[in-house]
Amino acid sequence: MTRIGFFTRLLDEASAAERYRIATEQIVAAERHGFDSAWVAQHHFHAAEGGLPSPFVFLAHAAASTSRIRLGTGVVTLPLEDPVRVAEDAVVLDLLSGGRVELGIGSGSTPASFRAFGERSEDRGRVFAEKLDALVAALAGGELGDPANHLQPPGRDLLGRVWQATFSAFGGTRAGRAGHGLMLSRTQPRPADAPRRTLSELQLPVIDAYREALPGGVPPRILASRTLFVADSRDEARRFAERGLRRAAAGFARAGQPPLGDTLDELIASYDTHVGTPAEVIESLARDSAAAEATEVAFQVHSVDPPHELVLRSIELIATEVAPALGWGTGLGDRNGALAASATGSNS
């Protein structure tokens, strides 16, 4: 069964402290409604892009407020971190949370942030590869600069819970060869000669490359992040989608992903947003062939960014109506999946 997760970039319209309180409440709600995992993204310096520079600190707080839900970094920007310190923080968090940590890492996307850490964005691919090797070696119990130095507490238990984020087939191959999980983005830029290519068309080759590279006997772990806002009424959902997507469009355009047009439906298509009533998002997600290949789908409300109360309602609707209809999530999915597949024309 495809697991479901909740993903937050801590972007609610509030002070930083209030963002952390709100995100914790949303993760607690996700656990209560049967979500399998909660993921937070690390971003430095730019409050409009993300509200959390220290994911391990925040997740330690979330661990104390929850008991079952897995807690993931999606992602730690590894080129800007000391890999030994990442290993140490992850191990401590894993012990504090009762073994619930998923360690997602990536190479980063905001060029200006690199300068603050003495790195160059142009070098991030090489630096990521070097620090990934160092991180894995530390978790495996390797020598750390001196024969007497090894990770303490040990981190070997985390080796099977490392994930790599990528946009590309090359990155899929790299994650597969390592036996790591594959993390796919909620949206990504299109090729200049194919601006209307769907997200599934971009991500299925990454999934194929990942699977082909996996060592024999290693089960695939594929996390597909998706923007999803479910509301009780179509008008409510589209009203917040219009506000959020128009606000986000300028940032996407600066990152090389301009909108396909100016209508709301064009913005929704441009940024791979699933929005509407439960029936509407079930139909929309059922067409997502890349998500259907994932072992886990993590839902986030960004870039719609509705108010906190509506995020909580969206979490509830996902758990009680959307995920079961698609056969995803908790045991509810087994009971209702066939009915939903029939209603949507999907085999997912």
Short mmCIF file of the C-alpha atoms (twelve columns), coordinates in Angstrom:
data_MODEL
# 
_entry.id   MODEL 
# 
loop_
_atom_site.group_PDB 
_atom_site.id 
_atom_site.type_symbol 
_atom_site.label_atom_id 
_atom_site.label_alt_id 
_atom_site.label_comp_id 
_atom_site.label_asym_id 
_atom_site.label_seq_id 
_atom_site.Cartn_x 
_atom_site.Cartn_y 
_atom_site.Cartn_z 
_atom_site.pdbx_PDB_model_num 
ATOM 1   C CA . MET A 1   0.000   0.000  0.000   1 
ATOM 2   C CA . THR A 2   1.178   3.528  -0.781  1 
ATOM 3   C CA . ARG A 3   1.911   5.354  2.449   1 
ATOM 4   C CA . ILE A 4   0.847   8.964  2.951   1 
ATOM 5   C CA . GLY A 5   2.874   11.738 4.516   1 
ATOM 6   C CA . PHE A 6   2.436   15.378 5.483   1 
ATOM 7   C CA . PHE A 7   5.074   17.831 4.279   1 
ATOM 8   C CA . THR A 8   5.506   21.378 5.540   1 
ATOM 9   C CA . ARG A 9   7.953   24.118 4.655   1 
ATOM 10  C CA . LEU A 10  6.728   26.153 7.646   1 
ATOM 11  C CA . LEU A 11  5.475   29.020 5.523   1 
ATOM 12  C CA . ASP A 12  2.324   30.018 7.354   1 
ATOM 13  C CA . GLU A 13  1.587   33.755 7.532   1 
ATOM 14  C CA . ALA A 14  2.846   34.251 11.083  1 
ATOM 15  C CA . SER A 15  5.954   34.980 13.125  1 
ATOM 16  C CA . ALA A 16  8.671   32.334 13.196  1 
ATOM 17  C CA . ALA A 17  7.644   31.084 16.628  1 
ATOM 18  C CA . GLU A 18  4.016   30.899 15.566  1 
ATOM 19  C CA . ARG A 19  5.012   29.019 12.403  1 
ATOM 20  C CA . TYR A 20  6.704   26.397 14.551  1 
ATOM 21  C CA . ARG A 21  3.667   26.085 16.827  1 
ATOM 22  C CA . ILE A 22  1.325   25.781 13.861  1 
ATOM 23  C CA . ALA A 23  3.500   23.203 12.086  1 
ATOM 24  C CA . THR A 24  3.687   21.113 15.255  1 
ATOM 25  C CA . GLU A 25  -0.089  21.184 15.559  1 
ATOM 26  C CA . GLN A 26  -0.428  20.102 11.928  1 
ATOM 27  C CA . ILE A 27  1.992   17.193 12.426  1 
ATOM 28  C CA . VAL A 28  0.097   16.096 15.537  1 
ATOM 29  C CA . ALA A 29  -3.126  16.232 13.495  1 
ATOM 30  C CA . ALA A 30  -1.500  14.211 10.701  1 
ATOM 31  C CA . GLU A 31  -0.506  11.529 13.203  1 
ATOM 32  C CA . ARG A 32  -4.009  11.485 14.697  1 
ATOM 33  C CA . HIS A 33  -5.513  10.984 11.241  1 
ATOM 34  C CA . GLY A 34  -3.238  8.069  10.388  1 
ATOM 35  C CA . PHE A 35  -0.552  9.688  8.257   1 
ATOM 36  C CA . ASP A 36  2.599   7.586  8.221   1 
ATOM 37  C CA . SER A 37  5.182   10.373 8.075   1 
ATOM 38  C CA . ALA A 38  5.821   14.087 8.504   1 
ATOM 39  C CA . TRP A 39  8.555   15.912 6.570   1 
ATOM 40  C CA . VAL A 40  10.103  19.359 7.004   1 
ATOM 41  C CA . ALA A 41  12.296  21.233 4.550   1 
ATOM 42  C CA . GLN A 42  15.446  23.111 5.491   1 
ATOM 43  C CA . HIS A 43  15.825  26.632 4.098   1 
ATOM 44  C CA . HIS A 44  18.266  29.348 5.073   1 
ATOM 45  C CA . PHE A 45  17.745  33.114 5.263   1 
ATOM 46  C CA . HIS A 46  14.732  33.652 2.981   1 
ATOM 47  C CA . ALA A 47  11.484  33.573 4.979   1 
ATOM 48  C CA . ALA A 48  9.309   33.563 1.859   1 
ATOM 49  C CA . GLU A 49  10.940  30.335 0.615   1 
ATOM 50  C CA . GLY A 50  11.004  28.390 3.851   1 
ATOM 51  C CA . GLY A 51  10.865  28.974 7.550   1 
ATOM 52  C CA . LEU A 52  13.256  26.450 9.026   1 
ATOM 53  C CA . PRO A 53  17.082  26.504 9.060   1 
ATOM 54  C CA . SER A 54  17.387  23.825 11.795  1 
ATOM 55  C CA . PRO A 55  15.281  20.760 10.988  1 
ATOM 56  C CA . PHE A 56  16.783  18.486 13.659  1 
ATOM 57  C CA . VAL A 57  15.954  20.935 16.431  1 
ATOM 58  C CA . PHE A 58  12.382  21.307 15.225  1 
ATOM 59  C CA . LEU A 59  11.876  17.571 14.708  1 
ATOM 60  C CA . ALA A 60  13.121  16.861 18.238  1 
ATOM 61  C CA . HIS A 61  10.299  19.103 19.417  1 
ATOM 62  C CA . ALA A 62  7.835   17.332 17.110  1 
ATOM 63  C CA . ALA A 63  9.052   13.970 18.408  1 
ATOM 64  C CA . ALA A 64  8.126   14.997 21.937  1 
ATOM 65  C CA . SER A 65  4.629   15.892 20.759  1 
ATOM 66  C CA . THR A 66  3.990   12.668 18.839  1 
ATOM 67  C CA . SER A 67  4.479   8.943  19.369  1 
ATOM 68  C CA . ARG A 68  4.072   7.063  16.101  1 
ATOM 69  C CA . ILE A 69  4.484   9.198  13.003  1 
ATOM 70  C CA . ARG A 70  7.876   8.971  11.243  1 
ATOM 71  C CA . LEU A 71  9.803   12.253 11.135  1 
ATOM 72  C CA . GLY A 72  11.739  13.153 8.017   1 
ATOM 73  C CA . THR A 73  14.055  15.850 6.742   1 
ATOM 74  C CA . GLY A 74  13.030  16.666 3.239   1 
ATOM 75  C CA . VAL A 75  15.700  17.869 2.872   1 
ATOM 76  C CA . VAL A 76  18.914  18.742 4.703   1 
ATOM 77  C CA . THR A 77  20.983  20.881 2.312   1 
ATOM 78  C CA . LEU A 78  24.098  18.764 2.636   1 
ATOM 79  C CA . PRO A 79  26.637  21.006 0.815   1 
ATOM 80  C CA . LEU A 80  26.054  23.637 3.511   1 
ATOM 81  C CA . GLU A 81  26.512  21.258 6.432   1 
ATOM 82  C CA . ASP A 82  29.283  19.300 8.116   1 
ATOM 83  C CA . PRO A 83  28.371  15.688 7.274   1 
ATOM 84  C CA . VAL A 84  29.655  14.328 10.589  1 
ATOM 85  C CA . ARG A 85  27.486  16.805 12.476  1 
ATOM 86  C CA . VAL A 86  24.487  15.833 10.308  1 
ATOM 87  C CA . ALA A 87  25.133  12.187 11.224  1 
ATOM 88  C CA . GLU A 88  25.417  13.033 14.921  1 
ATOM 89  C CA . ASP A 89  22.254  15.147 14.979  1 
ATOM 90  C CA . ALA A 90  20.299  12.509 13.064  1 
ATOM 91  C CA . VAL A 91  21.381  9.752  15.452  1 
ATOM 92  C CA . VAL A 92  20.454  11.747 18.544  1 
ATOM 93  C CA . LEU A 93  17.068  12.633 17.049  1 
ATOM 94  C CA . ASP A 94  16.499  9.014  16.095  1 
ATOM 95  C CA . LEU A 95  17.127  7.867  19.659  1 
ATOM 96  C CA . LEU A 96  14.939  10.603 21.146  1 
ATOM 97  C CA . SER A 97  12.083  9.747  18.762  1 
ATOM 98  C CA . GLY A 98  12.207  5.999  19.252  1 
ATOM 99  C CA . GLY A 99  13.689  5.191  15.841  1 
ATOM 100 C CA . ARG A 100 11.297  7.326  13.762  1 
ATOM 101 C CA . VAL A 101 13.785  9.364  11.709  1 
ATOM 102 C CA . GLU A 102 13.950  9.436  7.904   1 
ATOM 103 C CA . LEU A 103 17.106  11.259 6.751   1 
ATOM 104 C CA . GLY A 104 16.437  13.116 3.496   1 
ATOM 105 C CA . ILE A 105 19.297  15.075 1.935   1 
ATOM 106 C CA . GLY A 106 19.707  17.267 -1.139  1 
ATOM 107 C CA . SER A 107 22.149  19.542 -2.915  1 
ATOM 108 C CA . GLY A 108 20.200  22.808 -2.407  1 
ATOM 109 C CA . SER A 109 18.609  25.295 -4.755  1 
ATOM 110 C CA . THR A 110 19.122  28.872 -3.547  1 
ATOM 111 C CA . PRO A 111 22.469  30.118 -4.934  1 
ATOM 112 C CA . ALA A 112 22.777  33.100 -2.589  1 
ATOM 113 C CA . SER A 113 22.654  30.859 0.504   1 
ATOM 114 C CA . PHE A 114 25.872  29.091 -0.438  1 
ATOM 115 C CA . ARG A 115 28.034  32.194 0.014   1 
ATOM 116 C CA . ALA A 116 27.157  32.424 3.701   1 
ATOM 117 C CA . PHE A 117 28.701  28.992 4.255   1 
ATOM 118 C CA . GLY A 118 31.832  29.580 2.179   1 
ATOM 119 C CA . GLU A 119 30.568  27.427 -0.692  1 
ATOM 120 C CA . ARG A 120 29.738  28.155 -4.331  1 
ATOM 121 C CA . SER A 121 26.438  27.080 -5.846  1 
ATOM 122 C CA . GLU A 122 28.335  26.058 -8.985  1 
ATOM 123 C CA . ASP A 123 30.192  23.413 -6.957  1 
ATOM 124 C CA . ARG A 124 27.187  21.953 -5.175  1 
ATOM 125 C CA . GLY A 125 27.064  18.725 -7.203  1 
ATOM 126 C CA . ARG A 126 30.661  17.836 -6.417  1 
ATOM 127 C CA . VAL A 127 30.427  18.947 -2.791  1 
ATOM 128 C CA . PHE A 128 27.181  17.031 -2.310  1 
ATOM 129 C CA . ALA A 129 28.782  13.824 -3.579  1 
ATOM 130 C CA . GLU A 130 31.823  14.252 -1.308  1 
ATOM 131 C CA . LYS A 131 29.751  15.013 1.779   1 
ATOM 132 C CA . LEU A 132 27.308  12.214 1.024   1 
ATOM 133 C CA . ASP A 133 30.210  9.745  1.057   1 
ATOM 134 C CA . ALA A 134 31.403  11.210 4.369   1 
ATOM 135 C CA . LEU A 135 27.902  11.052 5.883   1 
ATOM 136 C CA . VAL A 136 27.398  7.419  4.916   1 
ATOM 137 C CA . ALA A 137 30.870  6.489  6.162   1 
ATOM 138 C CA . ALA A 138 30.165  8.134  9.507   1 
ATOM 139 C CA . LEU A 139 26.806  6.345  9.887   1 
ATOM 140 C CA . ALA A 140 28.485  3.049  8.967   1 
ATOM 141 C CA . GLY A 141 30.928  3.437  11.846  1 
ATOM 142 C CA . GLY A 142 33.931  4.505  9.830   1 
ATOM 143 C CA . GLU A 143 37.021  6.197  11.228  1 
ATOM 144 C CA . LEU A 144 36.539  9.959  11.611  1 
ATOM 145 C CA . GLY A 145 39.910  11.657 11.250  1 
ATOM 146 C CA . ASP A 146 41.621  9.475  13.848  1 
ATOM 147 C CA . PRO A 147 41.559  5.711  14.543  1 
ATOM 148 C CA . ALA A 148 39.940  6.429  17.909  1 
ATOM 149 C CA . ASN A 149 37.059  8.438  16.430  1 
ATOM 150 C CA . HIS A 150 33.787  6.759  15.500  1 
ATOM 151 C CA . LEU A 151 30.229  8.012  15.623  1 
ATOM 152 C CA . GLN A 152 28.857  7.841  19.148  1 
ATOM 153 C CA . PRO A 153 26.060  6.940  19.529  1 
ATOM 154 C CA . PRO A 154 26.422  4.653  16.489  1 
ATOM 155 C CA . GLY A 155 24.345  5.381  13.389  1 
ATOM 156 C CA . ARG A 156 24.231  2.130  11.462  1 
ATOM 157 C CA . ASP A 157 20.476  1.775  12.014  1 
ATOM 158 C CA . LEU A 158 19.941  4.916  9.934   1 
ATOM 159 C CA . LEU A 159 21.729  3.622  6.840   1 
ATOM 160 C CA . GLY A 160 18.503  2.093  5.555   1 
ATOM 161 C CA . ARG A 161 16.612  5.366  6.025   1 
ATOM 162 C CA . VAL A 162 18.697  7.756  3.924   1 
ATOM 163 C CA . TRP A 163 16.870  9.492  1.044   1 
ATOM 164 C CA . GLN A 164 18.241  11.584 -1.826  1 
ATOM 165 C CA . ALA A 165 16.253  14.397 -3.478  1 
ATOM 166 C CA . THR A 166 16.716  14.961 -7.187  1 
ATOM 167 C CA . PHE A 167 15.148  16.366 -10.361 1 
ATOM 168 C CA . SER A 168 17.150  14.181 -12.748 1 
ATOM 169 C CA . ALA A 169 17.657  10.631 -14.008 1 
ATOM 170 C CA . PHE A 170 21.339  11.016 -13.066 1 
ATOM 171 C CA . GLY A 171 20.285  11.692 -9.484  1 
ATOM 172 C CA . GLY A 172 17.876  8.753  -9.619  1 
ATOM 173 C CA . THR A 173 20.720  6.468  -10.658 1 
ATOM 174 C CA . ARG A 174 22.935  7.824  -7.875  1 
ATOM 175 C CA . ALA A 175 20.254  7.223  -5.225  1 
ATOM 176 C CA . GLY A 176 19.523  3.773  -6.595  1 
ATOM 177 C CA . ARG A 177 23.146  2.632  -6.680  1 
ATOM 178 C CA . ALA A 178 23.507  3.639  -3.029  1 
ATOM 179 C CA . GLY A 179 20.347  1.767  -2.066  1 
ATOM 180 C CA . HIS A 180 18.877  5.005  -0.749  1 
ATOM 181 C CA . GLY A 181 15.323  6.275  -1.024  1 
ATOM 182 C CA . LEU A 182 14.355  8.583  -3.908  1 
ATOM 183 C CA . MET A 183 12.646  11.901 -3.141  1 
ATOM 184 C CA . LEU A 184 10.688  13.584 -5.939  1 
ATOM 185 C CA . SER A 185 9.647   17.234 -5.865  1 
ATOM 186 C CA . ARG A 186 6.073   18.598 -5.880  1 
ATOM 187 C CA . THR A 187 6.924   20.500 -9.090  1 
ATOM 188 C CA . GLN A 188 9.969   21.240 -11.193 1 
ATOM 189 C CA . PRO A 189 11.023  23.371 -14.190 1 
ATOM 190 C CA . ARG A 190 10.111  22.172 -17.673 1 
ATOM 191 C CA . PRO A 191 12.495  21.972 -20.622 1 
ATOM 192 C CA . ALA A 192 12.373  25.156 -22.723 1 
ATOM 193 C CA . ASP A 193 11.218  23.158 -25.757 1 
ATOM 194 C CA . ALA A 194 8.480   21.311 -23.822 1 
ATOM 195 C CA . PRO A 195 6.902   23.734 -21.345 1 
ATOM 196 C CA . ARG A 196 3.648   21.726 -21.139 1 
ATOM 197 C CA . ARG A 197 5.277   18.412 -20.264 1 
ATOM 198 C CA . THR A 198 3.524   16.936 -17.246 1 
ATOM 199 C CA . LEU A 199 5.225   16.328 -13.919 1 
ATOM 200 C CA . SER A 200 4.740   12.597 -14.388 1 
ATOM 201 C CA . GLU A 201 6.444   12.753 -17.795 1 
ATOM 202 C CA . LEU A 202 9.441   14.397 -16.111 1 
ATOM 203 C CA . GLN A 203 9.564   12.116 -13.077 1 
ATOM 204 C CA . LEU A 204 8.851   8.674  -14.529 1 
ATOM 205 C CA . PRO A 205 12.317  8.520  -16.210 1 
ATOM 206 C CA . VAL A 206 13.862  9.407  -12.831 1 
ATOM 207 C CA . ILE A 207 11.941  6.544  -11.214 1 
ATOM 208 C CA . ASP A 208 12.995  4.163  -13.985 1 
ATOM 209 C CA . ALA A 209 16.662  5.139  -13.579 1 
ATOM 210 C CA . TYR A 210 16.403  4.680  -9.833  1 
ATOM 211 C CA . ARG A 211 14.866  1.233  -10.066 1 
ATOM 212 C CA . GLU A 212 17.366  0.072  -12.690 1 
ATOM 213 C CA . ALA A 213 20.276  1.084  -10.449 1 
ATOM 214 C CA . LEU A 214 19.012  -0.452 -7.212  1 
ATOM 215 C CA . PRO A 215 21.130  -3.390 -6.029  1 
ATOM 216 C CA . GLY A 216 19.380  -6.731 -6.088  1 
ATOM 217 C CA . GLY A 217 17.212  -7.413 -3.078  1 
ATOM 218 C CA . VAL A 218 16.960  -3.753 -2.035  1 
ATOM 219 C CA . PRO A 219 13.292  -2.706 -2.014  1 
ATOM 220 C CA . PRO A 220 12.545  0.639  -3.698  1 
ATOM 221 C CA . ARG A 221 11.658  3.615  -1.534  1 
ATOM 222 C CA . ILE A 222 10.108  6.387  -3.624  1 
ATOM 223 C CA . LEU A 223 8.624   9.491  -2.006  1 
ATOM 224 C CA . ALA A 224 6.570   11.751 -4.292  1 
ATOM 225 C CA . SER A 225 5.793   15.130 -2.792  1 
ATOM 226 C CA . ARG A 226 2.621   16.724 -4.110  1 
ATOM 227 C CA . THR A 227 0.896   20.087 -3.630  1 
ATOM 228 C CA . LEU A 228 -2.605  19.338 -2.419  1 
ATOM 229 C CA . PHE A 229 -5.301  21.486 -0.866  1 
ATOM 230 C CA . VAL A 230 -8.678  19.882 -0.219  1 
ATOM 231 C CA . ALA A 231 -11.625 21.942 0.964   1 
ATOM 232 C CA . ASP A 232 -15.304 21.389 1.580   1 
ATOM 233 C CA . SER A 233 -16.259 23.583 -1.366  1 
ATOM 234 C CA . ARG A 234 -14.771 24.139 -4.819  1 
ATOM 235 C CA . ASP A 235 -15.099 27.909 -4.500  1 
ATOM 236 C CA . GLU A 236 -13.188 27.977 -1.214  1 
ATOM 237 C CA . ALA A 237 -10.403 25.805 -2.586  1 
ATOM 238 C CA . ARG A 238 -9.996  27.837 -5.759  1 
ATOM 239 C CA . ARG A 239 -10.145 31.168 -3.926  1 
ATOM 240 C CA . PHE A 240 -7.123  30.300 -1.810  1 
ATOM 241 C CA . ALA A 241 -5.380  28.621 -4.741  1 
ATOM 242 C CA . GLU A 242 -5.692  31.783 -6.801  1 
ATOM 243 C CA . ARG A 243 -4.283  33.954 -4.042  1 
ATOM 244 C CA . GLY A 244 -1.407  31.609 -3.227  1 
ATOM 245 C CA . LEU A 245 -0.394  30.631 -6.744  1 
ATOM 246 C CA . ARG A 246 -0.434  34.216 -8.042  1 
ATOM 247 C CA . ARG A 247 1.789   35.208 -5.136  1 
ATOM 248 C CA . ALA A 248 4.151   32.301 -5.783  1 
ATOM 249 C CA . ALA A 249 4.309   32.673 -9.550  1 
ATOM 250 C CA . ALA A 250 6.964   35.402 -9.505  1 
ATOM 251 C CA . GLY A 251 9.290   33.231 -7.450  1 
ATOM 252 C CA . PHE A 252 8.751   30.240 -9.693  1 
ATOM 253 C CA . ALA A 253 9.443   32.405 -12.750 1 
ATOM 254 C CA . ARG A 254 12.725  33.635 -11.251 1 
ATOM 255 C CA . ALA A 255 13.692  29.984 -10.694 1 
ATOM 256 C CA . GLY A 256 13.123  29.174 -14.366 1 
ATOM 257 C CA . GLN A 257 9.531   27.959 -14.149 1 
ATOM 258 C CA . PRO A 258 7.277   30.687 -15.611 1 
ATOM 259 C CA . PRO A 259 3.510   30.055 -15.697 1 
ATOM 260 C CA . LEU A 260 1.872   28.675 -18.827 1 
ATOM 261 C CA . GLY A 261 -0.639  31.548 -18.741 1 
ATOM 262 C CA . ASP A 262 -2.496  33.916 -16.463 1 
ATOM 263 C CA . THR A 263 -5.728  32.054 -15.733 1 
ATOM 264 C CA . LEU A 264 -6.149  30.135 -12.489 1 
ATOM 265 C CA . ASP A 265 -6.348  26.815 -14.318 1 
ATOM 266 C CA . GLU A 266 -3.092  27.626 -16.117 1 
ATOM 267 C CA . LEU A 267 -1.430  28.444 -12.786 1 
ATOM 268 C CA . ILE A 268 -2.717  25.188 -11.310 1 
ATOM 269 C CA . ALA A 269 -1.314  23.255 -14.272 1 
ATOM 270 C CA . SER A 270 1.966   25.197 -14.263 1 
ATOM 271 C CA . TYR A 271 2.741   24.348 -10.669 1 
ATOM 272 C CA . ASP A 272 1.268   20.837 -10.492 1 
ATOM 273 C CA . THR A 273 -1.348  21.717 -7.903  1 
ATOM 274 C CA . HIS A 274 -4.153  19.383 -6.877  1 
ATOM 275 C CA . VAL A 275 -6.920  21.559 -5.501  1 
ATOM 276 C CA . GLY A 276 -10.653 21.321 -4.945  1 
ATOM 277 C CA . THR A 277 -13.216 19.154 -3.226  1 
ATOM 278 C CA . PRO A 278 -12.333 15.577 -2.271  1 
ATOM 279 C CA . ALA A 279 -13.930 14.265 -5.472  1 
ATOM 280 C CA . GLU A 280 -11.972 16.739 -7.604  1 
ATOM 281 C CA . VAL A 281 -8.573  15.965 -6.069  1 
ATOM 282 C CA . ILE A 282 -9.222  12.219 -6.171  1 
ATOM 283 C CA . GLU A 283 -9.792  12.528 -9.910  1 
ATOM 284 C CA . SER A 284 -6.734  14.761 -10.294 1 
ATOM 285 C CA . LEU A 285 -4.396  12.518 -8.281  1 
ATOM 286 C CA . ALA A 286 -5.652  9.421  -10.075 1 
ATOM 287 C CA . ARG A 287 -4.148  10.865 -13.290 1 
ATOM 288 C CA . ASP A 288 -0.722  11.267 -11.637 1 
ATOM 289 C CA . SER A 289 1.126   8.238  -12.962 1 
ATOM 290 C CA . ALA A 290 4.397   9.122  -11.178 1 
ATOM 291 C CA . ALA A 291 2.645   9.309  -7.811  1 
ATOM 292 C CA . ALA A 292 1.082   5.933  -8.566  1 
ATOM 293 C CA . GLU A 293 4.623   4.500  -8.807  1 
ATOM 294 C CA . ALA A 294 5.649   5.910  -5.427  1 
ATOM 295 C CA . THR A 295 5.805   3.896  -2.244  1 
ATOM 296 C CA . GLU A 296 4.847   7.048  -0.348  1 
ATOM 297 C CA . VAL A 297 3.126   10.318 -1.300  1 
ATOM 298 C CA . ALA A 298 3.711   13.354 0.912   1 
ATOM 299 C CA . PHE A 299 1.133   16.132 0.698   1 
ATOM 300 C CA . GLN A 300 1.919   19.797 1.211   1 
ATOM 301 C CA . VAL A 301 -0.274  22.865 0.844   1 
ATOM 302 C CA . HIS A 302 2.491   25.043 -0.585  1 
ATOM 303 C CA . SER A 303 2.132   27.167 -2.690  1 
ATOM 304 C CA . VAL A 304 -1.573  27.527 -1.942  1 
ATOM 305 C CA . ASP A 305 -0.824  28.355 1.706   1 
ATOM 306 C CA . PRO A 306 -4.342  28.522 3.142   1 
ATOM 307 C CA . PRO A 307 -4.972  29.504 6.789   1 
ATOM 308 C CA . HIS A 308 -3.982  27.037 9.505   1 
ATOM 309 C CA . GLU A 309 -7.546  25.948 10.258  1 
ATOM 310 C CA . LEU A 310 -8.094  25.025 6.612   1 
ATOM 311 C CA . VAL A 311 -4.802  23.099 6.540   1 
ATOM 312 C CA . LEU A 312 -6.093  21.033 9.457   1 
ATOM 313 C CA . ARG A 313 -9.366  20.456 7.603   1 
ATOM 314 C CA . SER A 314 -7.431  19.498 4.472   1 
ATOM 315 C CA . ILE A 315 -5.414  16.954 6.490   1 
ATOM 316 C CA . GLU A 316 -8.665  15.452 7.751   1 
ATOM 317 C CA . LEU A 317 -10.214 15.283 4.267   1 
ATOM 318 C CA . ILE A 318 -7.079  13.685 2.838   1 
ATOM 319 C CA . ALA A 319 -7.124  11.002 5.511   1 
ATOM 320 C CA . THR A 320 -10.838 10.294 5.527   1 
ATOM 321 C CA . GLU A 321 -11.784 10.710 1.863   1 
ATOM 322 C CA . VAL A 322 -8.943  11.250 -0.614  1 
ATOM 323 C CA . ALA A 323 -6.345  8.675  0.431   1 
ATOM 324 C CA . PRO A 324 -8.849  5.873  1.089   1 
ATOM 325 C CA . ALA A 325 -10.452 6.464  -2.292  1 
ATOM 326 C CA . LEU A 326 -7.094  5.937  -3.993  1 
ATOM 327 C CA . GLY A 327 -6.180  2.918  -1.881  1 
ATOM 328 C CA . TRP A 328 -3.448  4.909  -0.138  1 
ATOM 329 C CA . GLY A 329 -2.702  5.400  3.493   1 
ATOM 330 C CA . THR A 330 -4.011  3.438  6.429   1 
ATOM 331 C CA . GLY A 331 -6.170  0.317  6.393   1 
ATOM 332 C CA . LEU A 332 -9.082  2.419  5.197   1 
ATOM 333 C CA . GLY A 333 -7.532  2.294  1.770   1 
ATOM 334 C CA . ASP A 334 -7.980  -1.442 1.329   1 
ATOM 335 C CA . ARG A 335 -11.669 -1.154 1.954   1 
ATOM 336 C CA . ASN A 336 -12.401 1.800  -0.281  1 
ATOM 337 C CA . GLY A 337 -9.746  1.671  -2.987  1 
ATOM 338 C CA . ALA A 338 -11.618 -0.481 -5.463  1 
ATOM 339 C CA . LEU A 339 -14.698 1.712  -5.272  1 
ATOM 340 C CA . ALA A 340 -12.684 4.867  -5.898  1 
ATOM 341 C CA . ALA A 341 -10.718 3.339  -8.749  1 
ATOM 342 C CA . SER A 342 -13.986 2.459  -10.408 1 
ATOM 343 C CA . ALA A 343 -15.328 5.982  -9.860  1 
ATOM 344 C CA . THR A 344 -12.213 7.656  -11.280 1 
ATOM 345 C CA . GLY A 345 -11.321 5.164  -13.973 1 
ATOM 346 C CA . SER A 346 -7.946  4.550  -12.302 1 
ATOM 347 C CA . ASN A 347 -6.195  1.345  -11.310 1 
ATOM 348 C CA . SER A 348 -4.061  3.154  -8.751  1 
# 
